[in-house]
Amino acid sequence: MASRGLRTAILDLTQGEAGSRGTAEERGQEASEAARILGVGWRQALDLPDGALENTLENRIKIARVLRELRPRVVILPFWQARHPDHATVATLGYEACFLSGLKKIDTGYLRTGRSRSSTPASMRTCGPASLWTSRRSLSSATSR
């Protein structure tokens, strides 16, 4: 993506501390190396509990804060039907955080400076079988090419 002039970012919601294979520190090193190989311009991990993610307002606001900072055009989320409970939760948690990021009256602790474009991503995609959601605006612009 970087070679095409596109900016990319990855937000890990946990630090992988509950994983059976390795430690949170090893997961962090792996994430940094993967970001370098993929040419990702920004990668960060939040402090949400690995293996116990919940779709709470507090967690949605943590993600919305990052969305307001990065202002992505597209957000890719896990498929909502997943074997791992965290992955299934993240699908809804991320989707709802995207919505919150565009609500001006929601205080996320991030102050925007002089930007007029909405903080709500233009489109969201979920990874999985037959799972695509996109806004009409992005769908129409993609089909008009």
N, C-alpha and C positions, 0 to 999 in steps of 0.2 A: 504494500500500500504506500509506503514512504517513497518508493521509486516512482510512483505515479503522482507524487506531490500531495498525497492525502495524509492527514494527521490521524494517528490511531492512539487509543488509550485502553488500558485494561484496569478495571477495578476489581480486586479480590475482596470479598466481603469478610473473609476470615483469614487467619494466618496459618491454617492447616494444623493446628496444635493437637487435634484429636486423631489425626491419621495414624494408621497402624504401621506404616512404613516411613520412618524418618521423623525428624523433629520440625518444629515451626521454623527454626533457623535454616535447616536444610531446604525446606519448602521456599523460604525467602530467597535463598541462593539460586534455586532452580527457577523461580519466577523471574529473577533478574537476568539470568542467562537466556531464558526463553524470550524475554522482551528484547534482548539484544539481537538474538538470531532472527526474530520476526521483524525487527526494525520498528518496534513500538516506541513512540515518543514519550509516553507517560505511563507509569504503572505504580499502583499503590495498593496497600492492603488496609482495610478497616480493622477495627478491633471487635467485630461481632463474634460470638462464641461458636467455634467449629463443632458441628454435630447437634447444635441446639438453636439454630436460627429461627426467629419468630418474626412474623409480619406485624410489627408494632409501629406506632407513629414515630417513636424515637428512632427506630432503625430506618424508616422511610426518609426521615429528615436528614439523617447522616448521608444517605445516598443522594438525596436531592441537593444537598450542599455541594457535593462533588459535581453533579450535573450542572449546577449553576456556574461553577468555576470553569468547567471544561467546555460547556455549551455544545455538546455533540449534535450532529445532524441525524445520526442513526445510532440506535442502541440495540445490541444483540443480547438476548437473554436465553437462559436454558429453557428447554421444553418443560411445560408444566406437569407432565406425567413422567415422573422419574423414579428410579429405584431408590436413589439417595434422597432422604427427606429434605436436606438442605437445598438440593438442586430444585426440587419441586417448589419449595417455599420462595426461593429467589425469583422464580418466574413471576409470581404475583407481587412480591415485594418490590422488585425492580420496576415492574409496570406501574404500580401505584406511586413509586417515588418519581418516576418520569412525569406523572400528572402533577404531583405536588410541586415539582421544580418550576412549573409555569404559573403557579399561583402567587401573585405579588404579595398577598397578605400573610403568607406563611413565612415565618422567620426561621431561616436555616443557619443564621450566623454568618452568612456570606454576603458581602455588600457588593453589588454590581456597580460598575463605574462607567457611565456614559454609553451603555450599549442599548440599542433599541430592539434588537431581535429577541423574540420570546425565548425563554429558557427551556421550553418544552421541545424535546427532540421531534424532528419532522416525521420520523418513522421509527418503528420498533419492530424487531424481528426476533422470533424465538427459534431456537435450534431444535429440530426434531421432525418426525414424519408429518407431512402435510400441515405444517404449522407456520403460517405467515400472517402477520397483522401489519398493516401499513395504513397510514392516513390517506385520505382521498387525494390530498394535494401531492404527496410524493408519488402515489400511484399514477396520477394523471401526468405528472412531469416525466415519469419514467416511460410511460407508454407513448408520449408525444414525440419521442426522438426518432 
